[in-house]
Amino acid sequence: MIGAKHALILAAGLFLAALGRDGVDAWIDATALPPLAPETSTLVLDRAGHLLRAYTVADGRWRLPLSVAETDPAYLSMLVAYEDRRFYDHHGIDPRALLRAALQAAWNGRVISGGSTLTMQVARLLEEGTTGKVAGKLRQMRVALALERRLTKDEILSLYLRLAPYGGNVEGLRAASITWFGKDPARLTPAQSALLIALPQSPERRRPDRDTDAATAARSRVLARAVTAGVLSPDQATAAERERIPTLRQPFPAIAPHLADRAVTGDRDKSVHHLCIDRALQTALETLAADTIRAQGDRVQIALVAADHTTGEVLASVGSAAFQADARAGFVDMTAAFRSPGSTLKPLIYGLSFDDGLAHPETLIEDRPTRFGTYAPQNFDRQFHGTLRIRDALQMSLNIPVVELLDALGPERLLATLDRAATPYRLPPGKPGLAIGLGGIGVTLQDMVGLYAMLGHGGAARPLRWNCDTPASAQERQVISRAAAWQVTDILTGLAPPAGAPANRLAYKTGTSYGHRDAWAIGYDGRHVIGVWMGRPDGTPVPGAFGADLAAPVLFQAFARLKPDLAPQPPPPPETLLLANAQLPPPLQRFRPRNAAFAAPADAPVIAFPPQGAELEPLSQGLLARVQGGTAPFSWLADGRPLATGEAARETLLPLTEKGFTTLSVIDAAGRSARATIRLR
């Protein structure tokens, strides 16, 4: 029976005999080589080339691409010193090493060293061959010789860096460096390099998470060889010996997982995808999302998008608080989900009104009960605030004034503007009505951030770009004028920040959709824009959820993680009309709705309570009624029947207790009237 030492001697003899034949060159040139471009993991990188996410190859292995230029030079020096010190001198095999291995085996009765060069190891890894069989060793020699003729030394070394086994499903230096040290192998300590050189020799037995002693001993041998070869000094080796061996595998990065999946799904043939994401900001906002949602119950979800509105590049995109199958539907990318925007479309409506000459920030507008056909919008607080400035109406996010403006503009104008801004939307069945101004439309968080980026960029819109492999669009579309965009921004910077947030004059707007299904906050400064959405992915209500309470604090925290100070807003464009109300042209001093010629005068009486369509139970003494506007004294009627006359006070207790529908009327001293149909229960 042939022992190990005889096998090595035989292999060396056969090889030397082959070299002696005249047809050596033809024999090498005729070698059928395995594929020299093994499949590597698909990578998703951030704007600076940092790894965001990697995907395993088809057989489930982590095998990341890596070149010599991307590898720590000290590691390469230690590798060559330990594995193949004549690597740069031989032509694929090292006769001296083979002879030494054969003599050592003959003298000791067992294999002491195998004599394989790095090129021979690459040959074995490419063909996934064995090391101990004579036929396998001869095949490795032949392939190694052929590799040296067809590839450069750096190309051969790069193949080793990609294919060397490190235990389990980890192959290649980059995958191993991430697994054990959580970093790329561009900069390794001597101790880290030594461990990563030792592991491929016996990847399963020396795995640090399985046998720390074996891993430590193997590392020590590499360090000792490096000192002998002059690669390390004794002091460097001593310091490396004291460095702790890792005992746990680290997970591969899964940063911006939703966006990474979107990129890979969009082009499966690409092996490397470059996103515009900033890894540090993305990680910070993912942590913020997870921390925020922890106290919100197991079904409330969050999403954030941050972008540079001067370039249109998305710097962070957080699709959920955690990329996992949980009650929050963490695998769903909520930045791309169509949701009701609540009040966050209001700034665009005001901007269009400024452009069309319908209003100015200092224009007066009425906030009082108003019907638009069958549509009777209500303010969120169910209150009416009378006459106020457009500026205040937007800052207070009142519904009736913005619907007045949208009625004058027309819903189609708003939709056409969204089209011009390249903002996709979804409408409910039927003809679009005025309710779209209050959130009766579907948009995504990413597109809403793009819309606010337009406001921050002087009214000019450009598509948000998250994939830096696609060329940047230099084309901008002016959606609203520079002056209108500045006026909207000036109003939004006047909003008070949430409790505990810095008073940094961030231009922002919150929104809450009908039924408390969506809570929004979107804000921008002179350079960046961030949007926050919170709610339940299945669309069910979140009782008590308001954009101002839930999402706005997160928005300010996100800006704090982006940068310490806000970028200043630009000055007003020269064409901006900066005047007080009394100095405005008469048509702009007070807003006149479309039916102004037929509308009651601004100081006409209005039934403030009970409002139109109210259903209520009267007091035992009767019904409390209240009138706004008009001139006292007042007369009250129910279905044309007088209930009270000559009332000087604006609040009156009416002797009305009969159940059913009633038309309540009030007439002032000038004969002007108002009415409301109510139901008593």
MIDO-770883 format. One record per residue (C-alpha): x, y, z. Coordinates in steps of 0.02 Angstrom, whole numbers. Each point is the difference from the previous one (the first is absolute). Example, Ala and Ser with C-alpha at 12.3 -4.5 7.8 and 13.67 -1.06 7.14 Angstrom:
<zafis>
     xx     yy     zz
    615   -225    390
     69    172    -33
</zafis>
This chain:
<zafis>
     xx     yy     zz
      0      0      0
     70    170    -53
     20    119    147
    -12    188     -1
    186     25    -19
      9   -119   -148
   -145     90    -82
     86    167     13
    164    -71    -67
    -92    -82   -143
    -92    161    -41
    163     97     -3
     83   -132   -108
   -140     -4   -125
      1    188    -11
    188      8    -28
    -16   -135   -132
   -133    103    -87
    116    150     -2
    131   -104    -86
   -107    -41   -150
     10    101   -159
   -186     35     -5
    -14     94    164
    -58    161    -80
   -132    -85   -104
    -57    -98    152
    -23    158    102
    -83     97   -141
   -124   -141    -27
    -60     10    180
   -188     23     14
    -23    132    132
   -154     19    111
    -97    165    -11
    113    139     63
   -140    117     54
    -91    -89    142
   -168     69     49
     12    130    137
   -130     78    113
   -101    146    -66
     49    155     97
    -95    160     38
    114    145     46
    -31    175     65
     55    162    -82
    178    -19     68
     16   -184    -47
    -37    -67    175
    -93   -165      8
   -186     16     36
    -57   -176    -39
     64   -159    -82
    -94   -149    -70
     61   -181      3
     43    -90   -161
   -114   -134    -70
     61   -137    118
    -24    109    153
    182     46     27
     69    170     43
    131     31   -133
     36    184    -23
    106     75   -139
    171     63     51
    158     54    -90
    180     17     55
    -17    190     -8
   -143     -6    127
     97   -108    124
    114     54    142
    179    -11    -68
     63    -63    168
   -121   -147    -11
     65    -43   -174
    180      4     60
    -41   -115    146
    -99   -117   -113
    142    -21   -124
    127    -21    141
   -104   -138     80
    -73    -92   -149
    118     25   -146
    154    108     26
     61    -26   -180
   -172     40    -72
     62    143   -108
    147   -103    -67
    -70   -172    -49
   -112    -45   -147
   -139    -87     94
     94   -135     94
    150     12    113
    117   -150    -30
     99     43    155
   -155     -2    107
    -57   -165    -76
    169    -80     30
      5     66    177
   -174    -68     34
     47   -171    -69
    159     -9    103
    -91     55    158
   -133   -131    -29
    131   -136    -29
     98     49    155
   -149     20    118
   -115   -135    -68
   -142    125    -19
    -40    159    -98
     81    151     82
    -33    126   -140
    -93    -23   -163
    110    102   -115
   -150     81    -85
     22    174    -69
   -134    133      9
    -31    -30   -185
    -26   -186     32
   -121     42    140
    -96    113   -120
     -4   -145   -125
    -74   -114    133
   -127    132     55
    -56     33   -179
    -34   -185    -28
    -50    -35    181
    125   -143     -5
     86   -100    138
    176     23     67
     56   -175     48
    -24   -106   -157
    145    -18   -121
   -111     29   -152
    -75    153     81
    172     70     41
     59    -26   -178
   -155     85    -68
     30    149    115
    179     13    -64
    -55     -2   -181
   -138    129     29
    119    108    101
    125      3   -143
   -139     46   -121
    -65    136    115
    171     81     11
      5     11   -190
   -172     79    -17
    -13    111    154
    108    127     90
     60    -32    177
   -125    129     66
   -143    -85    -94
     48   -168     76
     11     78    172
   -169     83    -24
    -76   -172    -37
     72    -65    164
    -70    151     93
   -174    -42    -67
      1   -190     18
     98    -45    157
   -114    -97    121
    -35     69    173
   -124   -124     68
   -186    -21    -22
    -67     99   -146
    136    134      9
    123      9   -145
    130    129    -40
     94    128    103
   -130    139     -9
   -142   -111     60
    111    -67    139
     58    172     54
   -181     59     13
    -51   -161     89
    134      7    134
     44    184     13
   -148     94    -75
    105     95   -127
     74     -9   -174
    180    -65    -13
     75    164    -62
     74     33    173
     36   -148    114
    103    -14    158
    142   -127     -2
   -101   -111    117
   -151      6   -115
    106    -35   -153
     84   -149     85
   -166    -79     48
    -71     23   -175
    156    -79    -74
     -9   -150    118
   -185    -42    -18
     -2    -64   -181
    126   -138     44
   -130    -85    110
   -156    109     -8
   -117   -108    103
    120    -56    135
     76    173     28
   -161    100      0
     12    121    148
   -181    -26     48
     30   -186     17
    179    -19     64
     83    158     62
    157    -94     52
     26    -74   -173
    -29    169    -81
    121     85    120
    136   -131    -29
    -18     13   -189
      9    189      9
    159    -11    104
     84   -109   -133
    -40    129   -134
     68    141    108
    160    -97     35
     27    -33   -186
    -30    185    -36
    137     47    125
    120   -126    -78
    -35     71   -173
     26    177     61
   -178     54    -36
    -34     38    185
    114     53    139
      4   -104    160
    -85    143     93
   -142      6   -128
    -24   -188     15
     -2     10    190
   -133    136     -5
   -101   -102   -124
      5   -151    115
    -89    102    133
   -143     48   -115
   -161    -92     40
    -62   -135   -118
   -182     30    -54
   -117   -136     60
   -161     46    -89
    -41     24   -183
    -68    170    -44
   -150     15   -115
     23     69   -174
    -58    180    -19
   -182     23    -48
     -7    190    -10
   -137     81   -105
    -70   -174    -36
   -159     58    -87
     94    114   -119
    133   -133    -29
   -134   -125    -49
    -77    129   -117
    168     27    -86
     39   -186    -19
   -176    -42    -61
     12    139   -128
    159    -70    -79
     43   -178     47
    144     -9   -124
    104    128     93
    121    -62    132
     31    167     86
   -130    136     31
     45    175     59
   -134     93     97
      2    185     41
    -27    -48    183
    118     64    134
     34   -152    109
     30     98    161
   -162     99    -18
    -97   -154    -53
     59    -95    153
    -41    146    114
   -178     16    -69
    -28   -188      8
     47      7    185
   -115    150     24
   -143    -94    -83
     25   -154    110
     11    106    158
   -154    101    -46
   -113   -146    -37
     47   -102    153
   -131     87    109
   -136      9   -133
    -75   -174     11
     38   -150   -108
    -97     58   -155
     53    181    -25
    133     23   -133
    114    143    -53
     89     54   -158
    124    141    -35
     79     75   -155
    139    130     -1
     63     87   -157
    110    142    -59
   -120    112    -95
    143     93    -85
     52   -160    -91
   -156   -108     12
     98   -143     79
    -81   -108    133
    121    -13    147
   -102   -119    109
   -155   -106    -24
    -72    -98    146
   -144   -109    -58
    -44    -69    171
     63     -9    179
     69   -176    -29
     22   -106   -156
    -93   -152     64
   -165    -92     -8
    -92     70    150
   -168     76     44
     64    164    -72
     28    -79   -173
    183     47      8
     40    -71   -172
   -118    127    -81
     86    158    -60
   -113    135     69
     96    138    -89
    -78    -65   -162
   -175    -36     67
   -144    111    -57
    -79     83    151
   -113    148     36
    109    155     25
   -122     90    116
     44    185      6
    173    -14    -77
    -65     53   -173
    -63    166     68
    164     96    -29
     -9    -42   -185
   -180     67    -11
     53    162     85
    149     15   -117
   -113    -18   -152
   -117    132     72
    145    120     19
     53    -32   -179
   -175     26    -70
    -22    165     91
   -142    -68    105
     87     34    164
    155     63     90
     66    -55    170
    -77    158     75
   -168    -18    -89
   -150    -16    116
   -111   -152    -18
   -155    -62     89
     -3   -157    106
   -185    -30     25
   -128   -135    -40
     -3    -21   -188
    -79   -124   -119
     63    -45   -171
   -150    -85    -74
    -24   -152    109
    176     12     72
     13     89    168
    180    -12     65
     36     20    185
    158     55     87
     91   -133     99
    -44     85    164
   -182     24    -53
     21    187     34
    -15    153   -113
    124    142     14
    -83    138    -98
    106    121   -100
    187    -33     -2
    154     14   -109
     46   -132   -129
    164    -19     94
    -92    -46    160
   -121   -116    -91
    145   -104    -68
     95      0    164
   -158    -54     92
    -34   -128   -138
   -182     53    -13
   -105    -99   -124
   -134    122    -55
    118    136    -66
    104   -122   -102
   -157    -78    -75
    -58    177    -45
    164     24    -93
     -8   -171    -84
   -179     36    -54
     63    159    -85
    147    -93    -80
    -96   -158    -45
     53   -177     51
     62    -32   -177
    128    139     21
     72    -85    154
     11   -168    -90
     81     80   -152
    129     77    116
     37   -169     79
     25    -68   -176
    119    141    -41
     97    -35    158
     10   -185    -51
    -94    -50    158
   -102   -159    -32
   -167    -11     90
   -152   -111     17
   -178     64      3
   -159    -79     69
   -133    -48   -128
    -98    142    -79
     42    177    -48
    133     81    111
    -78    122    122
     55    128    126
     37   -135    129
    166    -37    -85
     66    160     80
    -29    -77    172
     78   -169    -37
   -130    -84   -110
    138    -65   -114
    140   -129     11
    185     46     -9
    161    -79     62
    119     68    130
    143      3   -125
   -103    104   -122
    -61    118    136
    182     29     48
     33     39   -182
   -143    125      1
     70     90    152
    173     -7    -80
    -79    102   -139
    -58    131    125
    173      7     77
     80     13   -171
    -87    160    -51
   -153    -85    -76
    104   -102   -124
    -27   -188      2
    120   -136    -50
    -25   -188     24
     73    -67    162
    144   -116    -40
     45   -144    116
     98   -107   -124
    166     82    -41
     28   -122   -145
   -133     96    -96
     53    167    -73
    -55    155     93
   -135    101    -86
     55    176    -35
   -175     50    -54
   -107     95    125
   -182     47    -16
    -62    161     76
   -158    -56     90
    -38    161     93
     90    166     -9
    152     41    105
    -99    134     91
   -144   -119     43
    121   -134     61
     88    128    110
   -165     64     70
    -56   -177     46
    170    -33     79
     -8    163     98
   -170    -51     71
     57   -176     45
    156     60     89
   -115     96    117
    -78   -159     69
     41    -32    182
    110   -155     23
    -60   -149    101
     27      3    188
    184    -27     40
     58     28   -180
    120    140    -44
    -76    162    -63
    104     -6   -158
   -129     65   -124
    -14   -160    -97
   -131     16   -137
   -117   -145     34
   -179    -60    -12
    -92   -140     87
   -150    -98    -57
   -126   -125     69
   -109   -100   -118
   -184    -36     26
    -30   -123    141
    176     21     70
     71   -125   -124
    155     99    -48
    108    124     95
    121    105   -102
    136    130     25
    106     68   -142
    127    140     17
    143     83    -90
    137    129     22
    111     84   -130
     73   -166    -58
    -84   -156     70
   -176    -69     12
    -62   -141    113
   -170    -85      6
    -73   -109    138
   -153   -111    -12
    -77   -101    142
   -151   -112      1
    -54   -180    -27
     47    -82   -165
   -171    -83    -12
    -85    170      4
    -96    -24    161
    -18    153    114
    123     44    136
   -111     80    133
     65    169     56
    139      7   -130
     38    176    -61
    142     53   -114
     46    142    117
     13   -116    150
     73   -158    -77
     98     44   -157
     59    180     30
    117    -41    147
     79   -138   -105
     26    124   -142
     99    118    111
    100   -145     72
     40    -58   -177
     68    171    -46
    106     -1    159
     76   -166    -58
     29     70   -174
     99    154     56
     24    112    150
    -68    160    -78
   -128     39   -134
     51     75   -167
    -74    174    -16
   -147     29   -116
     35    108   -153
    -52    183      1
   -162     50    -87
     13     14   -190
     -4    180    -63
   -174    -22    -71
    -76    -48    169
   -137    117     60
     46     41    181
   -143    108     63
   -119     10    146
   -185    -29    -32
    -44    186     -6
    134     28   -133
    -57   -141   -114
    -99     35   -157
   -187     -1     44
    -36   -169    -85
    133    -80    111
    -54     77    164
   -145   -121     23
    -26   -166    -87
   -157     -7   -106
    -61   -177    -38
    -68    -52   -169
   -181     41     49
     48    163     86
   -127    100   -101
   -139   -103     75
     75    -31    170
    -54     85    159
    106    147     57
    150    -41    107
    -84     74    155
   -166    -90    -27
    -65   -108    142
     53   -183      9
    -72   -133    114
    157    -56     92
    -94   -127    105
    -80   -117    -36
     87    -19   -169
    -82    -60   -158
    -43   -186      7
     29    -17    186
    -87   -138     97
    -15     35    186
   -104    -16    155
    -68    165     69
     13     51    182
   -154    -23    108
    -28    189     -9
     22      4   -190
    136     21   -130
    150    115     19
     29     97   -162
    142    118    -47
     18    126   -143
    158     77    -73
      5    159   -103
   -155    104    -35
    -69    145     99
   -106    -17    159
   -138    -16     43
    -32   -175    -68
   -159    -99    -30
      0   -190      3
   -125   -112    -93
    -29   -186    -14
    -83    -56   -163
    -58    181    -20
    -75      7    174
     70    139    113
     89    -64    155
     88    156     63
      2    181    -58
     99    156     45
    145   -101     70
    151    111     32
    113   -145     53
     82   -115   -127
    -42   -155    104
   -181    -43     31
    -89   -146     81
   -140    -43   -121
   -158    -89     62
     25   -142   -123
    -17   -179     60
   -102    -91   -132
     91   -145    -81
     28     -7   -186
     70    108   -138
    -11    189     21
     56    147   -107
     68    129    120
     11    181    -62
     72    161     70
    -36    177    -64
    104    152     51
    -50    184     16
     43     31   -184
   -114   -139    -58
    141   -117    -48
    -29   -183     41
     85   -167     18
    -69   -174     22
     52   -176     48
    -95   -163    -10
     27   -106    155
    -73   -156     80
    -53    -13    182
      6   -172     79
</zafis>
